[in-house]
Amino acid sequence: MIAKIVRLLSRIKWHDFRSVEPVSRVFGSDRGTPIDRHYIDHFLNLHKASVKGRALEIAESSYTKMYDSGITAFEVLHYTADNPNATIVGDLTKAGATLPENRVDCFICTQTLNVIWDVQNAIKGIHHILDTNGTALVTVPCISQISRYDADRWGDYWRFTPQSSHNLFADVFGKENVEVQVYGNCLAAIGFLKGMAIEDMTKAELDHQDPDYPLIIGIKAVKR
């Protein structure tokens, strides 16, 4: 691990590493592809067989189109009516009042629950909009900087652990219907916090998994 950290530091210059300032404040997106996207893509690809039927995503349909395994209708959820791509306008935390019930077969929800204050009701909203045997594919951050864009607009409230992720979804979906996977390691966490990108890392460095340093948590929850 020490040798890997030394190699990482050589890519960002020692004085940059010792600096209290990050290399990038936008998750490395100005350098390339943010490191967390490597793990999100891995999680969704692993469960792509569930991306079928009526498939829902928030704000856009980029992931549902990327991992389409037999989608019959693309749905887009948005909080307000100003998104021309939205097919459903509503609030996950007020599901009964604003969202249709048993509407979709798959719901991809990436890096969203951390910016919703009422996270418990948001998970109930995910369950509400899923049809019976529908699958939610959710990712949440564990080790991460604050998303300033979100914090300044609607808030950035939560960071999750594998245990909290499992229990939050198990309370709604039943523990037998929830699977949790962790992605990341110490080196990837250092790189992500400094604002490095996927292009700054090797695949072997990214793919090494250490359950004590989860960068991203993936949750698969099935409504029964």
C-alpha positions as CSV (number, residue, x, y, z in Angstrom):
1,M,0.0,0.0,0.0
2,I,2.9,2.4,0.8
3,A,4.3,1.9,-2.7
4,K,0.9,2.6,-4.3
5,I,0.5,5.8,-2.3
6,V,4.0,7.0,-3.3
7,R,3.0,6.3,-7.0
8,L,-0.2,8.3,-6.4
9,L,1.7,11.2,-4.9
10,S,4.1,11.3,-7.8
11,R,1.2,12.1,-10.1
12,I,0.0,15.1,-8.2
13,K,3.4,16.5,-7.0
14,W,4.4,16.4,-3.4
15,H,3.7,20.0,-2.7
16,D,0.1,19.6,-4.0
17,F,-0.4,16.6,-1.6
18,R,0.9,18.6,1.4
19,S,-1.2,21.6,0.4
20,V,-4.5,22.2,2.3
21,E,-6.1,22.8,-1.1
22,P,-7.3,20.0,-3.3
23,V,-6.1,19.4,-6.8
24,S,-9.7,19.8,-7.9
25,R,-12.9,21.0,-6.1
26,V,-15.2,19.4,-8.6
27,F,-14.4,15.7,-7.9
28,G,-11.7,15.7,-10.6
29,S,-14.2,16.3,-13.4
30,D,-12.0,19.1,-14.7
31,R,-9.2,16.6,-15.0
32,G,-11.1,13.7,-16.4
33,T,-13.7,11.2,-15.0
34,P,-14.4,11.4,-11.2
35,I,-13.2,8.3,-9.4
36,D,-16.5,7.4,-7.9
37,R,-18.0,6.9,-11.4
38,H,-15.7,3.9,-11.8
39,Y,-17.5,2.2,-9.0
40,I,-21.0,3.4,-9.9
41,D,-20.5,2.0,-13.4
42,H,-19.2,-1.4,-12.0
43,F,-22.3,-1.7,-9.7
44,L,-24.8,-0.9,-12.4
45,N,-23.1,-3.2,-14.9
46,L,-23.2,-6.0,-12.3
47,H,-26.9,-5.6,-12.0
48,K,-27.8,-4.6,-15.6
49,A,-30.1,-7.6,-16.0
50,S,-32.5,-5.7,-13.7
51,V,-32.6,-2.6,-15.9
52,K,-35.7,-3.6,-17.9
53,G,-39.4,-2.9,-18.2
54,R,-40.4,0.6,-17.2
55,A,-37.1,2.1,-16.0
56,L,-36.8,5.2,-14.0
57,E,-34.0,7.6,-13.3
58,I,-33.8,11.1,-11.7
59,A,-33.4,14.2,-13.9
60,E,-32.2,12.3,-17.0
61,S,-32.1,8.8,-18.5
62,S,-28.3,8.4,-19.2
63,Y,-27.7,5.3,-17.0
64,T,-31.0,3.6,-17.9
65,K,-30.0,4.0,-21.6
66,M,-26.4,2.8,-21.0
67,Y,-27.5,-0.3,-19.1
68,D,-30.7,-1.1,-21.0
69,S,-31.5,-4.8,-20.8
70,G,-35.0,-4.8,-22.2
71,I,-36.5,-1.5,-21.3
72,T,-40.0,-0.9,-22.6
73,A,-40.4,2.7,-21.3
74,F,-37.9,5.3,-20.1
75,E,-39.2,7.4,-17.2
76,V,-37.6,10.5,-15.7
77,L,-38.4,11.8,-12.2
78,H,-37.9,15.5,-11.4
79,Y,-38.8,17.5,-8.4
80,T,-40.2,20.5,-10.4
81,A,-41.9,20.8,-13.8
82,D,-39.1,22.7,-15.4
83,N,-37.3,19.6,-16.8
84,P,-38.6,18.9,-20.3
85,N,-37.4,15.3,-20.0
86,A,-39.5,14.6,-16.9
87,T,-42.3,12.0,-17.2
88,I,-43.1,12.1,-13.5
89,V,-43.0,15.3,-11.4
90,G,-43.0,14.6,-7.7
91,D,-41.2,14.5,-4.4
92,L,-39.7,11.2,-3.1
93,T,-40.3,12.3,0.5
94,K,-44.0,12.9,-0.2
95,A,-44.7,9.8,-2.3
96,G,-48.3,9.2,-1.5
97,A,-49.3,12.7,-2.4
98,T,-47.0,13.3,-5.4
99,L,-45.9,10.0,-7.0
100,P,-47.7,7.2,-8.7
101,E,-47.7,3.8,-7.0
102,N,-46.4,0.6,-8.5
103,R,-45.3,2.4,-11.6
104,V,-41.8,1.2,-12.6
105,D,-39.9,-2.1,-12.7
106,C,-36.4,-0.6,-12.2
107,F,-35.3,2.6,-10.4
108,I,-31.7,3.8,-10.8
109,C,-30.9,6.3,-8.2
110,T,-27.2,7.4,-8.0
111,Q,-25.7,9.8,-5.6
112,T,-29.0,11.4,-4.7
113,L,-30.1,10.3,-1.2
114,N,-27.2,12.3,0.4
115,V,-28.8,15.5,-0.8
116,I,-32.2,14.7,0.6
117,W,-32.7,15.7,4.2
118,D,-35.7,13.3,4.8
119,V,-33.8,10.3,3.7
120,Q,-36.0,7.7,5.4
121,N,-39.1,8.9,3.6
122,A,-37.2,9.2,0.4
123,I,-36.5,5.4,0.6
124,K,-40.2,4.8,1.3
125,G,-40.8,6.8,-1.9
126,I,-38.5,4.6,-3.9
127,H,-40.5,1.6,-2.6
128,H,-43.8,3.3,-3.3
129,I,-43.1,3.9,-7.0
130,L,-41.6,0.4,-7.7
131,D,-44.0,-2.3,-8.9
132,T,-44.0,-5.7,-7.2
133,N,-40.7,-7.5,-7.9
134,G,-39.3,-4.2,-9.1
135,T,-35.6,-3.4,-8.3
136,A,-34.0,-0.3,-7.0
137,L,-30.3,0.2,-7.9
138,V,-29.0,2.9,-5.6
139,T,-25.5,4.3,-4.9
140,V,-24.6,6.6,-2.0
141,P,-21.3,8.2,-0.9
142,C,-19.3,7.1,2.1
143,I,-15.9,8.9,1.9
144,S,-16.4,12.1,0.0
145,Q,-16.0,15.9,0.0
146,I,-19.1,18.1,0.2
147,S,-20.8,18.7,-3.1
148,R,-20.7,22.5,-3.1
149,Y,-23.1,22.7,-6.1
150,D,-25.8,20.7,-4.2
151,A,-25.0,22.3,-0.8
152,D,-25.6,25.8,-2.1
153,R,-28.9,24.9,-3.8
154,W,-30.8,22.3,-1.8
155,G,-28.3,20.8,0.6
156,D,-25.8,18.0,1.0
157,Y,-26.7,16.2,4.3
158,W,-25.5,12.6,4.5
159,R,-22.6,10.2,4.2
160,F,-23.5,6.5,4.6
161,T,-21.8,3.3,5.9
162,P,-22.5,-0.2,4.7
163,Q,-24.5,-0.9,7.9
164,S,-26.6,2.3,7.8
165,S,-27.3,1.7,4.1
166,H,-28.5,-1.9,4.7
167,N,-30.6,-1.0,7.7
168,L,-32.3,2.0,6.1
169,F,-33.4,-0.1,3.1
170,A,-34.1,-3.2,5.2
171,D,-36.6,-1.2,7.3
172,V,-38.6,-0.5,4.2
173,F,-37.9,-3.5,1.8
174,G,-37.2,-6.2,4.3
175,K,-33.7,-7.3,5.1
176,E,-34.0,-10.5,2.9
177,N,-34.6,-8.2,-0.1
178,V,-31.5,-6.0,0.3
179,E,-28.0,-6.5,-0.9
180,V,-25.2,-4.0,-0.1
181,Q,-21.8,-3.8,-1.9
182,V,-18.9,-1.6,-1.0
183,Y,-16.3,-0.1,-3.5
184,G,-13.0,1.6,-2.8
185,N,-9.8,1.5,-0.9
186,C,-7.5,3.8,1.0
187,L,-5.6,4.9,-2.1
188,A,-8.7,5.6,-4.1
189,A,-10.1,7.5,-1.2
190,I,-7.0,9.7,-1.0
191,G,-7.2,10.4,-4.7
192,F,-10.9,11.2,-4.6
193,L,-10.6,13.6,-1.7
194,K,-7.7,15.4,-3.4
195,G,-9.8,15.7,-6.6
196,M,-7.9,13.3,-8.8
197,A,-9.6,11.5,-11.7
198,I,-9.9,7.9,-13.0
199,E,-7.2,8.8,-15.6
200,D,-4.7,9.4,-12.7
201,M,-5.1,5.9,-11.4
202,T,-4.4,2.4,-12.7
203,K,-7.2,-0.1,-13.0
204,A,-5.6,-2.4,-10.4
205,E,-5.5,0.5,-7.9
206,L,-9.1,1.3,-8.5
207,D,-10.3,-2.3,-8.4
208,H,-8.7,-3.2,-5.1
209,Q,-11.5,-3.4,-2.5
210,D,-11.0,-2.7,1.2
211,P,-14.2,-2.8,3.2
212,D,-12.8,-0.4,5.8
213,Y,-12.4,2.3,3.2
214,P,-15.6,2.4,1.2
215,L,-15.8,5.3,-1.3
216,I,-19.1,4.2,-2.8
217,I,-21.9,2.0,-1.5
218,G,-24.2,0.1,-3.9
219,I,-27.6,-1.0,-2.7
220,K,-29.9,-3.4,-4.6
221,A,-33.4,-3.6,-3.1
222,V,-36.3,-5.6,-4.5
223,K,-39.9,-4.9,-3.7
224,R,-41.8,-8.1,-2.8
